[in-house]
Amino acid sequence: MKNLAVINAINLKPYALKPLFDGKSAFSMVQDYCKSLASDILVLAGKDFPVKGIAALELENSNMSTLLAAINKEAGKRPDIDTILYVHCDTPFLDLDLGRELLDMHKRYRAEYSFADGYPSGFAPEILNKRCIPNLHLLAERHDCNAGKDGLFAVIQNDINSFDIETKLSSLDLRVYRLKPVCDTKINTFLAEKLWSLGVRSAIDAIKLIPAHLELLRNIPAFLSIQTNEACPQACNYCPYPRMAGNPLGLKAFMSIDRFERIMAEAKNLWDELVVDISLWGELALHPDPAAIVESVMDKEGFSLIIETSGLGWKPGLAEQLAEKWGSRIQWIVSLDDIEEKEYEKLRDKGWEEASVFAKNMLKSAKENVHIQAVRMKENEPRLESFYRFWKQEANNVIIQKYDSFSGSLPDKAVANLAPIKRLPCWHLARDMSILLDGSVPSCKHSLLQKGRVLGYAEIAANVFDDGLDTAWQSLGGWFKRHVDEDYPETCRHCDEYYTFNA
């Protein structure tokens, strides 16, 4: 019996067609790989497939149910096929030896689904027995999802015990590094090029070289946090902002739409995908034109938005309108912190009823995209389970966020120490950039020091309005380099946010 290689090219991006790897593109390398392991190749593409000279089956949409229906139909036309190798069009590091080992294991144990685990994305195929495709298709129809990198496993895990599964484990678990050397976005393509330049050609190379080159973790920013407004309707007792800016209820300054749009336009010229958080300090609802701020992000294709809000100060219906218009491109975080009104007021001040009503209204408008949040600390720990149980009945998404002492500048209110045994360089220094109201870029959002009677940032690295976004990002690299060398800046020594991850 023979093998059929299925190449998912539904979301083929131009990066996968660039000759970045000794004159070859990621897509051409995937095709060569499939020719070595399979007798036939099926390319599944989206509409207007841009590659000439390659026969591709164009699908109506990018859902797993449609993809599996196509595989089921095409596999049925090939009676001599018993095994499906499933790969993506933008994965230049597919390892032939690992693929052969996985294929041998799959057939030896007569598995229905086999995959490699512990490697970065794109080093091995997923393998399916032809006989399980019809059942997978039916499962996808009940639990459909996008046909992205994790789409196949996302379908299987809905009824995982119904399938005979085999796994090839890496000798060193590289998942902790969160690397995706695939040619689908600018940030991932840059990473793939860096790995290639270091000599990575196989999974064994990756295991040897990645831990020795932690500078790979920093590429281009994935998460941009921006302060758009000074004012805040509450002075929370666990937040450093009142000690930084004074009573936030009386502040008036805000970022103009023109200045904010200037940042967004420059970001779009530099980066194709970005998560923008417009809740650095202050409350967006108190900005003179929060809708224009949101629109400035949303009109950039590939950009998504996070709005963290107290739920106070919003014009009636505005947040709901924005949530309904933009759907999953905006993720809303409503900070409530406690289940009891009196305890809420101790933490956050007045506003319990308005915030609760706001949260429930938002859940009616965009339940899948609304997250109810409590910061876990000593003051609310006795009621946290009740908080979670109550809001889990109302919302699909409840966040229990770890307490942040901002480099030890605030009292220690943490309930548990969740830090890993071995410290990695800070994810925020690797992936995040923060911009204050005047364009100043601190070396890290969390790095605060006592300066006289107030808290202030340990270091301002640049100003985006004077230096530009790219120069500002490059100027932040020094602190990350010190993390790689385990020579931590003083504020970093007192910080435990280094293992938390935004995007």
C-alpha positions in Angstrom: 0.0 0.0 0.0 1.1 3.5 -0.8 1.2 7.0 0.9 -0.7 10.1 -0.1 0.8 13.4 0.9 -1.7 16.2 1.5 -0.3 19.8 1.5 -2.4 22.4 3.2 -1.9 25.5 1.1 -5.2 27.1 2.0 -3.6 30.1 3.7 -0.5 30.3 1.5 1.3 33.6 2.2 4.0 35.2 -0.1 6.7 34.4 2.5 6.3 30.7 1.6 7.2 31.5 -2.0 10.4 33.5 -1.4 13.7 31.7 -2.2 15.1 32.2 1.3 16.8 28.8 1.9 19.8 28.4 -0.4 17.7 29.6 -3.3 14.6 27.4 -2.5 11.3 28.5 -1.1 9.5 26.8 1.8 6.7 25.6 -0.5 9.2 24.0 -3.0 11.0 22.3 -0.1 7.7 20.9 1.2 6.9 19.5 -2.3 10.3 17.9 -2.5 9.8 16.4 1.0 6.4 14.9 0.0 7.9 13.4 -3.2 10.4 11.5 -1.0 7.8 10.0 1.2 4.6 9.6 -0.9 3.6 8.2 -4.3 1.0 10.9 -4.8 0.6 14.6 -3.7 -2.7 16.5 -3.1 -2.4 20.2 -2.7 -5.4 21.8 -1.0 -5.7 25.5 -1.7 -7.8 28.6 -1.1 -9.5 30.6 -3.8 -7.2 32.2 -6.4 -4.2 29.9 -5.7 -1.2 32.0 -6.8 1.2 29.3 -7.9 1.2 28.5 -11.6 2.1 25.0 -12.8 0.9 23.2 -9.7 -2.4 21.3 -9.7 -4.4 22.3 -6.6 -7.8 21.6 -5.4 -9.4 24.9 -4.4 -11.7 24.7 -1.3 -14.6 27.0 -0.6 -13.5 27.9 2.9 -10.7 27.3 5.3 -12.5 25.1 7.8 -11.4 21.6 8.9 -14.7 20.0 7.9 -14.3 21.2 4.3 -10.6 20.1 4.3 -11.4 16.6 5.7 -14.3 16.2 3.3 -11.9 16.9 0.4 -9.2 14.5 1.8 -11.9 11.8 2.3 -13.2 12.2 -1.3 -9.7 12.2 -2.9 -8.4 9.4 -0.8 -11.4 7.3 -1.9 -10.4 7.7 -5.5 -7.1 6.0 -4.7 -7.7 2.4 -3.6 -3.9 1.7 -3.3 -3.5 4.4 -0.7 -3.7 3.5 3.0 -1.8 6.3 4.7 -2.1 10.1 4.6 0.8 12.4 5.4 -0.5 15.8 6.3 1.8 18.8 6.1 1.6 22.6 5.6 2.9 24.5 2.6 5.2 26.9 4.6 7.3 24.5 6.7 10.9 24.5 5.4 12.3 22.3 8.2 10.4 19.1 7.5 12.9 16.4 8.5 13.1 13.3 6.3 14.6 11.0 8.8 12.1 12.1 11.5 9.3 11.6 8.9 10.5 8.1 8.0 10.8 7.2 11.7 7.3 8.5 12.4 5.8 6.7 9.3 7.5 3.4 10.3 6.1 3.7 13.8 2.6 4.5 12.5 2.5 1.5 10.3 4.2 -0.9 12.7 1.6 -0.2 15.4 -1.3 0.2 13.0 -2.1 3.6 14.4 -4.9 5.9 13.2 -3.1 9.1 14.0 0.6 9.7 14.6 2.5 12.9 15.3 5.8 14.2 16.7 5.7 16.1 20.0 8.3 18.4 21.7 9.7 19.8 18.5 9.1 23.3 17.1 6.3 23.6 14.6 6.9 22.2 11.1 9.6 19.5 11.6 7.4 16.5 11.1 4.1 15.6 9.3 1.0 14.4 10.9 0.0 10.9 9.7 -3.5 9.5 9.3 -4.7 6.0 8.5 -7.1 6.3 5.6 -9.8 4.3 7.4 -10.3 7.0 10.1 -10.8 9.9 7.6 -14.7 9.5 7.4 -15.0 9.5 11.2 -12.7 12.5 11.4 -14.9 14.4 8.9 -18.0 13.7 10.9 -16.3 14.8 14.0 -15.2 18.1 12.3 -18.8 18.7 11.2 -19.8 18.7 14.9 -16.8 20.5 16.2 -15.5 22.6 13.3 -12.5 24.9 13.5 -10.1 26.7 11.3 -7.7 24.6 9.2 -4.6 26.2 10.7 -1.4 24.6 12.0 -3.2 22.9 14.9 -6.5 22.3 13.1 -6.2 18.5 12.7 -5.4 17.9 16.4 -8.1 20.3 17.5 -10.6 18.1 15.8 -9.2 14.9 17.1 -9.0 16.1 20.7 -12.8 16.4 20.8 -13.0 12.6 20.9 -9.4 11.7 21.4 -10.1 8.3 23.1 -11.8 7.0 20.0 -8.5 7.0 18.0 -5.4 4.8 18.2 -2.7 7.4 18.5 1.1 7.1 18.5 3.5 9.9 19.4 7.2 10.4 18.7 8.7 12.4 21.5 11.7 14.7 21.1 14.7 13.8 23.2 14.6 17.4 24.5 11.3 19.3 24.8 11.6 22.4 22.8 8.0 23.6 23.2 9.1 25.8 26.1 10.8 28.1 23.6 7.5 28.8 21.7 9.3 28.9 18.3 7.4 28.6 15.0 10.0 28.6 12.2 7.4 28.6 9.4 6.9 31.0 6.6 3.4 32.3 7.4 4.1 35.7 9.0 7.0 38.1 9.0 8.0 37.2 12.6 8.0 33.5 11.9 9.8 33.9 8.6 12.6 35.9 10.2 13.0 33.1 12.7 13.2 30.5 10.0 15.9 32.5 8.2 17.9 32.8 11.5 17.6 29.1 12.2 18.7 28.3 8.6 21.7 30.7 8.9 22.8 28.9 12.0 22.9 25.6 10.1 19.6 24.0 11.3 18.5 21.4 8.7 17.0 18.7 10.9 15.3 18.1 14.2 18.6 17.0 15.7 20.2 20.3 14.7 17.3 22.1 16.3 17.8 20.2 19.6 21.5 21.1 19.6 21.4 24.7 18.5 18.2 26.3 19.9 19.1 26.1 23.6 22.5 27.5 22.8 21.1 30.5 20.9 18.4 32.0 23.0 18.8 35.3 21.1 16.4 33.6 18.6 13.6 34.2 21.0 13.7 38.0 20.2 12.7 38.9 16.7 10.1 41.6 15.9 7.4 42.7 18.4 4.2 40.7 18.6 2.5 42.7 21.3 2.2 46.5 21.4 0.8 48.1 24.6 -0.2 51.7 24.4 -1.4 54.3 26.9 -4.1 56.3 25.2 -5.6 58.1 28.2 -4.4 59.3 31.6 -7.7 59.3 33.4 -9.0 56.3 35.3 -12.3 56.0 37.2 -10.7 54.0 40.0 -7.5 54.0 42.0 -7.1 50.2 42.7 -5.1 49.4 45.8 -3.0 46.8 44.0 -2.2 49.0 41.0 1.0 51.1 40.8 -0.6 53.7 38.6 -1.9 56.0 41.4 1.7 56.0 42.8 3.1 56.9 39.4 0.6 59.6 38.3 -1.3 60.7 41.4 -5.0 60.4 41.7 -6.1 59.1 38.3 -9.7 60.3 38.7 -8.6 63.9 38.2 -6.2 63.5 35.2 -7.1 65.0 31.8 -4.4 64.3 29.2 -5.0 61.9 26.3 -3.3 60.8 23.1 -4.7 62.5 20.0 -6.2 60.4 17.3 -3.6 61.8 14.8 -0.7 60.7 17.1 -2.3 57.3 17.7 -2.9 56.8 14.0 0.7 57.8 13.3 1.9 54.9 15.5 -0.6 52.4 13.9 0.4 53.5 10.3 4.1 53.1 11.1 3.5 49.7 12.8 1.6 48.5 9.7 4.5 49.5 7.5 6.9 47.5 9.6 4.9 44.4 10.7 2.1 42.4 9.1 0.6 41.0 12.3 0.3 42.6 15.7 -1.7 42.4 18.9 -2.4 45.9 20.1 -3.4 46.5 23.8 -4.8 50.0 24.4 -5.0 49.6 28.1 -1.5 50.3 29.4 -2.6 52.9 32.0 -5.8 54.7 32.3 -9.3 53.8 31.0 -10.1 53.9 27.3 -13.8 54.7 28.0 -12.7 58.1 29.3 -10.8 59.0 26.1 -12.7 61.7 24.1 -13.1 59.3 21.1 -12.5 55.7 22.0 -14.3 54.5 18.8 -11.8 56.3 16.7 -8.9 54.7 18.6 -10.5 51.3 18.0 -11.1 52.0 14.3 -7.5 53.0 13.8 -6.4 49.5 14.9 -9.2 47.6 13.1 -8.5 49.2 9.7 -5.1 47.5 9.7 -5.4 44.0 8.2 -3.7 41.5 10.4 -3.9 43.6 13.6 -6.1 42.5 16.5 -7.0 44.4 19.7 -7.2 43.9 23.4 -9.2 46.2 25.6 -8.9 45.8 29.3 -11.5 47.9 31.1 -13.0 48.5 34.5 -16.4 48.6 32.8 -16.9 52.1 34.1 -17.4 55.3 32.1 -18.6 53.9 28.8 -21.2 55.7 26.8 -24.3 53.6 26.7 -24.2 51.0 23.9 -20.7 52.0 22.5 -18.7 49.1 23.7 -21.5 46.7 22.6 -21.5 48.3 19.1 -17.8 47.9 18.8 -17.9 44.3 20.0 -20.6 43.3 17.6 -19.0 45.1 14.6 -15.5 43.7 15.0 -16.1 40.3 16.5 -13.1 38.2 17.5 -10.6 40.8 16.3 -11.3 42.6 19.7 -10.9 40.7 22.9 -12.4 42.4 25.9 -11.1 41.9 29.5 -13.4 43.2 32.2 -11.6 43.6 35.5 -13.9 42.8 38.5 -11.6 41.1 41.0 -14.2 40.1 43.6 -17.6 38.5 43.9 -18.8 40.7 46.8 -19.5 44.4 46.5 -17.9 45.5 49.8 -14.7 43.5 49.0 -14.7 44.8 45.5 -14.8 48.4 46.8 -11.8 47.7 49.1 -9.8 46.6 46.1 -11.1 48.9 43.4 -13.3 51.7 44.9 -16.9 52.5 44.0 -18.5 51.1 40.8 -19.5 47.5 41.5 -23.0 47.8 40.1 -22.0 49.6 36.9 -19.1 47.3 36.2 -21.3 44.2 36.8 -24.0 45.4 34.4 -21.4 46.3 31.8 -19.9 42.8 32.0 -23.3 41.2 31.6 -24.2 43.4 28.7 -21.0 42.7 26.9 -21.5 39.0 27.4 -24.8 39.3 25.7 -23.2 41.1 22.7 -20.0 39.1 22.3 -19.8 36.2 24.7 -17.0 34.4 23.0 -14.7 37.5 23.0 -15.3 38.7 26.6 -13.1 37.7 29.5 -14.1 38.3 33.1 -10.9 38.8 35.2 -9.8 38.7 38.8 -6.2 39.3 39.9 -5.4 36.6 42.4 -4.0 38.1 45.7 -4.3 37.6 49.4 -7.2 39.9 49.8 -9.6 38.0 47.4 -8.2 34.5 47.7 -11.0 33.3 50.1 -13.7 34.2 47.5 -11.8 33.4 44.3 -13.5 30.0 43.8 -16.9 31.6 44.2 -15.9 34.3 41.8 -14.9 31.7 39.2 -17.9 29.5 39.6 -20.4 32.4 39.4 -18.9 34.0 36.3 -18.2 30.7 34.6 -22.0 30.2 34.5 -22.3 33.5 32.7 -19.1 33.6 30.6 -17.0 31.1 28.5 -13.8 32.9 29.5 -12.8 33.7 33.1 -9.2 34.8 33.7 -7.5 34.4 37.1 -4.5 36.6 36.6 -1.3 36.4 38.7 -0.5 39.3 41.0 2.3 41.6 39.8 4.4 43.5 42.3 6.1 45.5 39.5 9.7 44.5 40.3 9.0 44.6 44.0 7.8 48.2 44.0 4.4 47.1 45.5 3.8 44.9 48.6 3.9 41.2 48.0 0.3 40.0 47.8 0.9 36.9 45.7 -0.7 33.7 46.9 1.4 31.2 45.1 4.8 31.1 43.4 4.3 29.8 39.8 7.8 30.6 38.5 9.5 27.8 36.6 12.5 26.0 38.1 14.8 27.2 35.3 14.6 30.8 34.3 14.4 31.7 30.6 14.9 35.2 29.1 11.9 37.4 29.7 9.1 36.9 27.2 8.0 40.5 27.5 11.5 41.7 26.5 11.4 39.3 23.6 8.0 40.1 22.2 6.4 43.2 23.8 6.8 47.0 23.5 5.1 49.6 25.6 4.4 53.2 24.6 3.4 55.9 27.1 1.2 58.9 26.4 4.0 61.1 25.2 5.5 58.4 23.1 8.1 57.3 25.6 9.1 53.6 25.5 10.2 52.1 28.8 12.6 49.2 28.8 9.8 47.1 30.3 6.3 47.8 31.4 6.9 46.0 34.7 10.2 47.6 35.6 9.3 50.3 38.2 11.5 52.0 40.8 10.8 54.3 43.8 11.9 57.8 42.7 11.4 60.1 45.6 7.7 60.0 46.6 6.5 58.4 43.3 7.1 55.3 41.2 8.8 55.7 37.9 10.3 53.6 35.1 13.8 52.4 35.6 14.8 53.4 32.1 13.2 55.1 29.1 14.8 53.6 26.0 13.4 55.8 23.3 10.5 57.9 22.1 8.5 56.6 19.1 7.6 60.2 18.0 11.2 61.2 17.9 13.0 58.0 17.0 10.4 55.8 15.2 9.0 52.4 16.1 11.8 50.3 14.6 14.6 52.3 16.3 12.6 52.1 19.6 12.3 48.3 19.3 16.0 47.9 18.5 16.9 50.1 21.5 15.2 47.6 23.8 17.4 44.7 22.8 20.1 45.5 25.3 18.0 44.4 28.3 17.1 41.1 26.5 20.7 40.4 25.7 21.5 40.7 29.5 18.8 38.1 30.1 20.4 35.8 27.6 23.7 36.3 29.4 22.0 35.8 32.8 23.2 39.3 33.8 19.8 40.6 34.9 19.1 44.3 35.4 18.4 45.1 39.1 14.6 45.5 38.6 14.5 42.2 36.7 16.0 40.4 39.7 12.9 41.3 41.7 10.4 40.5 38.9 8.5 37.3 38.3 6.6 38.4 35.1 9.4 37.0 32.9 7.5 33.7 32.3 4.1 35.2 31.5 3.2 35.5 27.8 1.0 38.0 26.0 1.0 37.0 22.3 
